[in-house]
Amino acid sequence: MGHPHIEEASPTGPRKVSVIAFTPKPEQAREVMDTLTLLGITRFEHATCLDDVERLVRTTAIDVIVCSIQPGENGGLMLPSLLQTMRKDGRLLEPPRVLWSMETASDTSHSPTDSKSSIDDPQKATSDLERGAGISLQALQAHARLAQQAGISVGITRGYEVARVAAVLDRLLNTHTPPLQPIVPHEELQLEEDLIAAISGGTGLHIALQPQYDLHTKALLGAEALARWTHPRLGNISPTVFIPIVNRLDLNLALFGFVKKKVIEILEVLYGRGVGVPIAVNASVKTICTEGFAQFLAQKMEHAGLPNRLLKIELTEELPIEDPLLLSGSLNSLRALGFLTSLDDFGSGFATINLLSTMPFDEVKIDGSFVKEVDQKAPLRGIIATISSLARLLNMNLVAEGIEDESSIATLRRLGCNKGQGFALSKPLEPLDFLQLCLSQGRTA
């Protein structure tokens, strides 16, 4: 039986993967290179220290850095921090993926059949890895999650058995790397005036659309509109930076108005072509509770010739809610006029079960923090199964956010979640690309 190849096809031919073998010892580098050669990878560099890595990454296009995690050698553990620093300093535009090989005492005792079975069986693979010396798998996974949050994709394997390395490399090379955003401390950079100008004039603001899919059929079901801001000097500003400023300056209603206008324009084009796909717009509690909010939206939709069911209002969870009675009345007013209502990021705050059970929502969205590790953590699977049962009891649709891989899709289906969004299904799309997607699917209005 031949070994799996990791080189990927592209319109111009095979994709040539470039790898750094980051090991302090030449014999370890040879082991890495021998394994990767069997996978069809022939472009290698060797680094023995972080300084070597920094030099190579600055001067060479590198796809993956492979390194061993061993007691007494912390270079591999410090590698994500180096890549993050290079990104912050502007010395690195696209970070390489990182593959950690966790050395264990039993590396040489497994046959190829055992190796393959531990890839196919995540629980067995986990128990294998947990026998590693020097650093626990749990600690290594936590470190990998921090790296992911910093925009560095990390995979973990045990030893350099070919099938295991192939499986992890394949996931790394086909997993979305979070877009690099400038790290802009808003307390140091006075962005408030620029943001006010952007929202009032629309300069630099735009939207992207995150498609939602049926997890069984992969049919397009709708989308969520996401606000994006491109600063004239600083470039793309992360929503994690500018949304808190929006909240602090009480610009929620103004930002909602901008996004709503863009969404209605897209809905008009689609509806005119006979395609009806609902699009969600995020709204704060204060925005939804604005006097006359539902009637105002209905007038805008009527003026555009659109049915209200195509506009979904997605409540961004804010707790505590000062006036639950006012919020309930406002949500009921929206639903009475035919608008759909959704609760975003369920589980990210406190007392959300009470909020879900007492407020009139059509849909609840599971926070992505539960979804990202659903395959690794049994308690998260239990939580999602419970939320799924609760949603059925309350006659609400359930949507999983932040789906990043195919295995999570299968797990979510088993747990009773049938709808979802995330990079495993589609990245956020520019409006024109979303229009083309909808028209190609041909969903009738």
C-alpha positions in Angstrom: 0.0 0.0 0.0 1.4 3.4 -0.9 1.7 6.3 1.4 -0.7 9.2 1.3 0.5 12.3 -0.5 0.1 15.7 1.0 0.9 17.8 -2.1 -2.3 19.5 -3.2 -3.7 20.0 -6.8 -4.3 23.5 -8.0 -5.4 25.0 -11.4 -1.7 25.3 -12.3 -0.5 21.9 -11.1 0.6 20.4 -7.8 0.9 22.7 -4.8 4.5 22.5 -3.6 4.5 22.6 0.2 7.6 24.2 1.8 8.5 23.0 5.3 11.0 24.0 8.0 12.2 21.1 10.1 12.8 22.9 13.4 14.9 20.5 15.5 18.1 21.0 17.5 19.6 17.7 16.5 20.5 16.6 12.9 19.2 13.1 13.4 15.8 14.5 14.3 15.8 16.7 11.3 16.5 13.6 9.1 13.6 11.7 10.7 11.3 14.6 9.9 12.6 14.9 6.3 12.3 11.2 5.7 8.7 11.2 6.8 7.8 14.2 4.7 9.6 12.8 1.6 7.3 9.8 1.8 4.4 12.3 1.6 5.7 13.8 -1.5 7.1 16.9 0.1 10.6 17.8 -1.1 11.1 21.5 -0.2 12.9 21.5 3.2 14.8 24.0 5.3 16.4 23.0 8.6 16.4 25.3 11.7 18.1 24.5 15.0 17.0 27.6 17.0 14.4 30.3 16.9 16.8 32.7 15.3 17.2 30.3 12.4 13.4 30.1 12.1 13.0 33.9 12.1 15.6 34.3 9.4 14.0 31.6 7.2 10.5 32.8 7.6 11.5 36.4 6.7 13.4 35.3 3.5 11.5 32.2 2.3 7.9 31.4 1.7 7.2 28.7 4.3 3.9 26.7 4.6 4.5 24.6 7.7 7.1 24.4 10.5 7.4 20.9 12.0 9.0 20.7 15.4 9.3 18.2 18.3 8.0 18.9 21.8 10.5 17.4 24.2 11.5 17.9 27.8 14.2 20.5 28.2 13.7 22.0 24.7 11.2 24.9 24.6 11.8 26.2 21.1 8.7 24.6 19.7 6.6 26.0 22.6 7.9 29.5 22.0 7.5 29.3 18.2 3.9 30.7 18.1 4.9 33.6 20.2 7.8 34.4 17.8 5.4 34.2 14.8 2.9 36.5 16.6 5.6 39.0 17.4 6.8 39.0 13.8 3.2 39.6 12.7 2.7 42.5 15.1 6.0 44.1 13.9 5.0 43.8 10.3 7.7 41.3 9.5 5.3 38.6 8.6 2.2 38.8 6.5 1.0 35.2 6.4 2.1 33.0 9.3 3.2 29.4 8.5 1.2 26.6 10.1 2.9 24.8 13.0 3.0 21.0 13.5 4.0 19.9 17.0 5.2 16.3 17.3 4.7 15.1 20.8 7.4 12.5 21.7 6.2 9.6 23.8 7.9 6.7 25.5 5.9 4.2 23.3 6.6 5.7 19.9 8.4 2.7 18.6 6.0 0.1 19.9 3.1 0.8 17.6 2.5 -1.0 14.3 1.2 0.8 11.2 -2.2 -0.7 11.9 -2.2 0.7 15.4 -1.2 4.1 14.1 -4.0 4.2 11.6 -6.6 3.2 14.1 -5.6 6.0 16.4 -6.2 8.5 13.6 -9.6 7.0 12.8 -10.5 6.9 16.5 -10.1 10.3 18.2 -10.5 8.8 21.7 -7.6 6.3 21.0 -5.5 9.0 19.5 -6.1 11.2 22.6 -5.1 8.4 25.0 -1.9 7.8 22.9 -0.9 11.4 23.1 -1.7 11.6 26.8 1.2 9.2 27.5 3.7 11.9 26.3 6.5 13.0 28.7 7.4 16.5 29.8 4.2 18.3 29.0 0.6 17.0 29.2 -1.6 16.8 26.1 -4.1 19.0 27.9 -1.5 21.7 28.5 -0.3 21.5 24.9 -3.9 21.7 23.5 -4.5 24.8 25.7 -1.3 26.4 24.3 -2.4 25.6 20.8 -5.8 27.3 21.4 -4.0 30.4 22.5 -1.9 30.3 19.3 -5.1 29.9 17.3 -6.5 33.0 18.9 -3.4 34.9 17.9 -3.8 33.8 14.3 -1.4 30.9 14.3 -2.8 27.5 13.2 -1.3 24.6 15.2 -1.7 20.8 14.8 -0.5 18.1 17.2 0.6 14.5 16.4 2.6 11.8 18.2 5.9 11.0 16.7 6.6 10.9 13.0 4.6 7.9 11.8 3.6 8.7 8.2 -0.1 8.3 8.3 -0.4 10.4 11.5 1.7 13.2 10.1 -0.3 13.1 6.8 -3.6 13.4 8.6 -2.6 16.4 10.7 -0.8 18.1 7.8 -3.8 17.7 5.6 -6.0 19.3 8.3 -3.6 22.2 8.7 -3.2 22.9 5.0 -7.0 22.8 4.5 -8.0 24.7 7.6 -8.7 28.4 7.5 -6.0 30.5 9.1 -7.7 33.4 10.9 -7.1 36.6 8.9 -4.4 38.8 10.3 -5.7 41.9 11.8 -3.6 44.8 13.0 -3.4 44.7 16.8 -4.7 48.2 17.6 -4.9 49.1 21.2 -7.8 51.6 21.1 -6.7 53.2 24.3 -3.5 54.2 22.6 -4.9 55.1 19.2 -7.8 57.5 19.3 -10.1 55.7 17.0 -13.3 57.1 18.3 -13.5 60.2 16.0 -12.5 58.1 13.0 -15.2 55.5 13.8 -17.8 58.2 14.3 -16.9 59.6 10.9 -17.0 56.2 9.3 -20.4 55.4 10.6 -21.9 58.8 9.8 -20.4 59.0 6.4 -20.1 55.3 5.5 -16.4 55.8 4.6 -14.4 52.6 5.1 -17.4 50.6 6.4 -18.7 47.6 4.5 -20.4 44.3 5.2 -19.5 40.7 4.6 -22.0 37.9 4.6 -21.5 34.6 6.5 -23.6 31.9 4.8 -25.7 29.5 6.8 -26.2 25.9 5.6 -28.2 22.8 6.3 -25.7 20.5 7.9 -27.3 17.4 6.2 -27.8 18.6 2.6 -25.4 21.6 2.5 -28.2 23.6 1.1 -27.9 27.4 1.6 -30.4 28.6 4.2 -29.5 32.2 4.8 -26.7 34.4 6.0 -25.5 36.7 8.8 -24.4 40.2 7.9 -21.1 41.2 9.5 -19.8 44.8 9.9 -16.3 45.4 8.6 -14.2 48.6 9.0 -11.1 49.5 6.9 -9.3 52.4 8.5 -7.7 54.8 6.0 -4.3 54.6 7.8 -4.4 51.4 9.9 -6.1 49.1 7.4 -8.6 46.4 8.6 -9.7 46.9 12.2 -10.9 43.8 14.0 -14.5 43.8 15.2 -13.1 42.9 18.6 -11.6 46.4 18.6 -14.3 48.6 17.0 -17.5 46.9 18.3 -16.6 47.8 22.0 -16.0 51.4 20.8 -19.5 51.3 19.2 -20.9 50.1 22.5 -19.1 52.7 24.5 -20.0 55.6 22.3 -23.6 54.4 22.0 -23.4 54.1 18.2 -25.3 50.8 18.0 -28.4 52.2 16.3 -26.3 54.1 13.8 -24.2 51.0 12.9 -27.4 48.9 12.7 -28.9 51.5 10.3 -25.8 51.2 8.0 -25.8 47.4 8.0 -29.6 47.2 7.5 -29.4 49.5 4.5 -26.8 47.4 2.8 -28.7 44.2 3.6 -32.0 45.5 2.1 -30.1 46.4 -1.1 -28.8 42.8 -1.4 -32.3 41.4 -0.6 -33.8 43.6 -3.3 -31.4 42.2 -5.9 -32.1 38.6 -4.9 -35.8 39.0 -4.6 -36.0 40.7 -8.0 -34.3 37.5 -9.4 -36.8 35.3 -7.7 -34.4 34.2 -4.8 -35.6 34.5 -1.2 -32.8 34.0 1.3 -33.2 35.5 4.8 -30.3 37.7 6.1 -29.7 38.4 9.8 -28.6 41.8 11.1 -27.1 42.1 14.6 -28.9 44.4 16.9 -28.3 45.4 20.6 -31.0 45.3 23.2 -31.1 49.1 23.2 -31.5 49.1 19.4 -34.4 46.6 19.4 -36.1 48.5 22.2 -36.0 51.8 20.4 -39.5 53.2 20.1 -41.2 52.4 16.8 -38.3 50.1 15.8 -40.5 47.3 14.3 -42.7 49.7 12.4 -39.7 51.6 11.0 -38.2 48.4 9.7 -41.6 47.3 8.2 -41.8 50.6 6.3 -38.3 50.2 4.9 -39.1 46.6 3.7 -42.4 47.7 2.2 -40.7 50.6 0.4 -38.2 48.0 -1.1 -41.0 45.6 -2.0 -39.7 42.9 0.3 -41.5 40.5 2.6 -40.5 41.0 6.2 -39.6 37.4 6.7 -36.4 38.0 4.7 -34.9 40.2 7.4 -33.9 38.5 10.6 -33.0 40.5 13.7 -30.3 38.9 15.7 -30.0 39.9 19.3 -26.4 40.2 20.5 -26.5 39.0 24.1 -26.2 41.8 26.7 -26.7 41.0 30.3 -28.1 41.9 32.6 -31.1 43.2 30.7 -32.5 46.2 32.4 -36.1 45.9 31.2 -37.0 42.4 30.2 -40.7 43.4 29.7 -39.7 46.1 27.2 -37.5 43.7 25.3 -40.2 41.0 25.2 -42.7 43.6 23.9 -40.2 44.7 21.2 -39.4 41.2 20.1 -43.1 40.3 19.9 -43.7 43.4 17.9 -41.1 42.3 15.4 -42.6 38.8 15.1 -46.1 40.1 14.8 -45.0 42.0 11.7 -43.4 38.9 10.2 -39.7 39.5 11.1 -37.6 36.6 12.3 -35.8 36.9 15.6 -32.6 35.2 16.7 -30.6 35.0 19.9 -26.9 35.2 19.1 -24.0 33.6 21.0 -26.1 31.5 23.3 -24.1 30.3 26.3 -21.5 33.1 26.3 -23.1 35.0 29.1 -25.1 34.4 32.3 -28.8 33.4 32.9 -29.2 32.7 29.2 -31.6 29.8 29.7 -34.0 32.1 31.4 -33.6 34.6 28.6 -34.2 31.9 26.0 -37.3 30.5 27.7 -39.0 33.8 28.4 -38.3 35.7 25.1 -40.0 35.1 21.8 -37.2 33.9 19.5 -37.5 31.9 16.3 -33.9 30.8 16.5 -31.0 30.3 18.9 -27.3 30.2 17.9 -24.8 28.2 19.8 -21.7 30.2 20.7 -18.7 29.2 18.7 -16.6 28.6 21.8 -18.7 25.4 22.4 -18.5 24.3 18.8 -14.7 24.6 18.2 -13.8 21.8 20.6 -16.9 19.7 20.4 -14.9 16.7 19.1 -12.3 16.9 21.9 -14.4 17.6 25.0 -17.3 15.3 26.1 -18.8 18.0 28.4 -19.3 20.3 25.4 -21.1 17.6 23.5 -23.4 17.2 26.5 -24.1 20.9 26.6 -24.9 21.1 22.9 -27.2 18.0 23.2 -29.0 19.8 26.0 -29.3 23.0 24.1 -30.6 21.0 21.1 -33.3 19.4 23.3 -34.2 22.8 24.7 -34.6 24.3 21.3 -36.9 21.5 20.2 -39.0 21.9 23.3 -39.3 25.7 22.7 -39.9 25.1 18.9 -36.9 27.1 17.9 -34.4 26.5 15.1 -30.8 25.8 16.3 -27.7 27.1 14.5 -24.1 26.3 15.4 -21.6 29.1 14.9 -17.8 28.8 14.3 -17.7 25.4 12.6 -14.1 24.9 11.5 -13.9 21.3 10.3 -15.9 18.5 8.7 -15.7 16.2 11.8 -17.5 18.9 13.8 -20.3 18.9 11.3 -20.9 15.2 11.7 -20.8 15.5 15.5 -23.2 18.4 15.5 -25.6 16.4 13.4 -25.5 13.5 15.8 -26.2 15.9 18.7 -29.4 17.2 16.9 -28.1 20.5 15.4 -29.0 20.7 11.8 -27.9 24.2 10.7 -24.6 25.9 11.0 -22.1 28.5 9.8 -18.3 28.7 9.9 -15.2 28.4 7.8 -15.7 24.6 7.3 -18.8 25.6 5.2 -17.9 29.0 3.8 -15.8 32.0 4.8 -17.6 35.3 5.0 -18.3 36.5 1.5 -18.2 39.9 -0.1 -21.7 41.0 -1.2 -21.1 40.3 -4.9 -19.8 36.8 -4.2 -22.8 36.1 -1.9 -25.2 37.2 -4.7 -23.5 34.8 -7.1 -23.7 32.0 -4.6 -27.4 32.6 -4.0 -28.2 32.8 -7.7 -26.3 29.6 -8.4 -28.3 27.8 -5.7 -31.6 29.1 -7.2 -33.6 29.1 -3.9 -37.0 30.5 -4.9 -38.5 33.5 -3.0 
